Amino acid sequence: MGFLKYIFLLLYLYGAQLTAQILVNEEQLLTNLSYRQGTDDAYTLERCVLDIYLPGTTDFATVVWFHGGGLTFGNKFIPEGLKKQGIAVVAVNYRLYPKVKSPMYIDDAAAAVAWVFKNIASYGGDPNLIFVSGHSAGGYLTSMLGLDKSYLNTYGKDADAIAGLIPYSGHTITHFTIRSELGLKWEDVRVDHMAPLAHIRKDAPPIILITGDRELELYGRYEENAYFWRMLKSIGHPYVELYELEGYNHGDMAVPAHHILLKTISKISNEITSR
């Protein structure tokens, strides 16, 4: 009987080992994980959630992805072009206008990024390889929380720990929805404390700016990103790049932009891990 128990134990351990190997080699999608605790507000509980796509490897880089929608609509999703690329993707929902007003959108984004920093290692990721990206309004959130350090500081994290900021076609002036909260019109351009341009600093993480064709983009979107790029260069930021995707409008530019994001993640990750 003792011998049989020993055999069964060996079979059990062997099976557990095989199961662990299978889990490591399989992609996984975890959905609707809360990144805000200690609240009973129904809207916060509904919107402050995220999904995690895991690549089935370990020590992977992670992209925190913010959806677009003008800060007034939209929902989290895992971009198809970022799947099966050996990286994790964290897709984030955040609260929207008019149910909340600025700066709550950015605060939610910061809370989500802080959650990733605190938890990604438990899923097998490298906390030194966390990138932040998003399209349109998501690009605006990316730049704001990466440049204005006060948002992540609230959650005990340093924005400079982000491996790279990769906003897709995001405002660099004050966002039009935030301007509308102040009673301003679309053409009432403002650069105040709610504009990434107001927080440029040469010690910010690497910044890769991507827009669509300047003739097809939302009015002025390429030009404001070009000015953002130029000002960062002028103050001595060592790692800022600007890409204009000719032939692509504001909505269509996201799919080809994924190629630039993936190349950037690979390059920066190699630089960080080889130090």
N, C-alpha and C positions, 0 to 999 in steps of 0.2 A: 504493500500500500504506500509506503514511503517513497518507493521508486516511482510509482505512478504519479504521485503528487509532484515529484520533482520534474517529471516529463511535462505534466500539465503547466507547471510554472514556467518552464522554458518556452513552451508553445505560446503562453500568454504574453511573456515578455517579447518574444519574437514578433507576435502580432501587433503589440503596442508600438514596437519600433517601426514596423511597416506602416502603421497608421500615421505615425508622426512624419515619416518620409513623404507619404502621400499628401498630407496637409501642407507640407512645405512646398511641394511641387504644384499645388493647385491654386488657381486664382480664387479669391474670395471677395464677396461684397457684403459689408456690414452696413445696415441702414438705420437711419433715424436715431443716432446716438446723441444724447443731450450734451451740449457744451456749457450750459448754465445750470447751476444747482441752487437750491435754496429759494425757489420762487413758486408761488401757486398761481401766477398770472397765466391765464389760458393762452393768450396770444404769444407770450414769450415761450411757453412750453411747446406750442405748435411750430414756431418758426426757428427757434434757436437749436437746431439739430443739424447733424451732418452725416454723410455717408462716406465710408472708406472702401476704396478698391485696393486690395492687396495683391501683389504680383506673384506670390507663391515662392518668393526667395527671401533672403535675409539681408540685413545691412543695406537696404535699399534707400534711395532718395525719395522724397515725398513732395508732391505739389499740392498746395492748398489752393483750391479753385473756387472763385467767386463768380456767380452768374451775373449776367447783365439784366437790363430792364428799367433803366432810368431811376433806380431806387424806389420805384412805385409798383413793380410787378416782377414776376420771374420765379423760377424754382431751381433748386440744386439738380445737377446732373453730372455724370461722369462723361467727359468728351470721348467719343469713340476713338479718336486719333491718339489718345494717351493711354489706351489699354494695350496690354501685351507688349509693353516697352520696358519692362523690368523696373518700373517705378510705381509707387503708390500714389493714388489721387484721393484727396479729401475734398468732397464737394459740399459746400456750406450754404445753408439757408440763413437769412438774416431778416430782421424786422423791416417793414416797408412803410413809406409815406402813403397815406396820411395818418396811419395808426401810430406812428412815431415820427419824430422830427430829428434833424441833425442835432448833435453828432451821434445819435444812437446807432445808426447804420455802421459807422466806423467802429464804435465801441463793440458791437456784436462781432465784427470782423476780427478785431483784436482778441476778443475772448476766445474765438474759435482757433486762431493761430496759437494762442497761449495753450489751449487744450492740446493741440497737436504736439507742441514742444514737450509738454508734460507726459504725454501718453504714447507717442509713436514708438518708443523703444520697446514697449510691452507687446507691440504687434510685429516686432522684428526690424523696424526701421532705424536708420541712423539719425539721431537728433541734430547732428551737425550738417545734415543735407536736407534742410527744409526750405523749399522755394515757395514763393507766393505769386499767384497769377490770377487773371480773370479778364473777362471781356466787357468793354464799355463801362457800365457802372461798376462792374467787378474790377476793371482796370483802375478806376478811380480809387476804390477802396484799397487796392493793392498799394498804390503810391502813397496814399495818405497814412496808412498805418506803418509803412516802411520808412517814411521820412519824418513824420511827426512822432517822436519817440514817446510822447506822453501817453498814447493809447495803450501800447504794450506794457509800459512801465506800471500802469494801473494793475496789471495782472502779474507783476513780478518778473517780467521778461524784457530783454533788451532787443530792440528792433535790429540792432547790428548783428545779432546772432542769425538772422535770416541769411541763407546762402545766396539768394538772388531774388530780385523783384522783376517780374516780367509782365507788365500791364499791356493788354491788347486794346488799342484804340480808346484809352481812358482819358477823361478830362484831366488837364493839369492846372486849369483855372478852377475857380469855385464851381461846383457842379450846378447844372441848370435847375435841378429840383430844389436844391438848397437856396438858390437865388429866388426861385418862385415862392419859397416859404417867406422870403423877405419882401414879397410884393414886386419883385423885379421881373422884367421880361427876358425872353431868350437873348435879345441883342444887348441887354444891359450887362456887359462883361464886368466881372469883378474878380480881383485877386486879393483875397483876405486870408484869415487864419484857416479857412476851410479849403484852401487851394494847395495842392502839392508844391506849386511854384513858390509858395511862401515859406517852405521848409527845406529848400535845397541846402545840402551840406556835403562836403567832400568826403566825409567819413561814412556815408551811407553804404549799404550793401551794393553789390553790382546791380546795375539797372539796364534792362534791355527793353527799349520802347519799340512797339510794333503798331503800325497803322495801315489802313487801306490806302488806296490811291487818293492823292490830295484832291483830284477832280471828282471823285465819287464818294468820298467820305462825308460824314456829317460836317456841316459848314465849320471850317476852321480847325477841325480835329487834328489834321496833320500838322498844320502850322503851329498850333500851341505845343504839340509834342516836340516839334523841331526847336522851338524856342527853349523849352524845358531842357532838351539835350544840350543846346548851346550854352545855356547858363550853368549847367552842371559841369561841362567841360571848362568853362571860363574860371570857375572857382577851384579847379584842380581835382575833380572827381576822377579817380584812376580807371574806372571800368563802367562806362556808359556807352551804349550803342543805340542807333536809331535805324529801323527798317521801314521802308515804304513799299507795300505790296501792290505794284502796279496792276491795274485791271480789276481790282477787288474793291467792292464797296464796304460800308461799315459792317454789315451783317455777314457778308461772305468771307471777310478776311480772316476769321478765326480759324478755319480749317487749315489753310496753308501756314498760318502762324504757328501751329503746333510743331511743325518741323523745326522752326527756329528755337522754340522752347526746348525741345528734346536735345538738340545739339548744344544748347547753352547749359542744360543740366549735366550732360555728359562731360563737357569741358570743365565746368566749375567743380563738379564732383571729383574729377581726376586730380585737379589742382589741390583740393582740400585734403583728400585721402593720401596724397603723396607728400604732404608736409612732414 
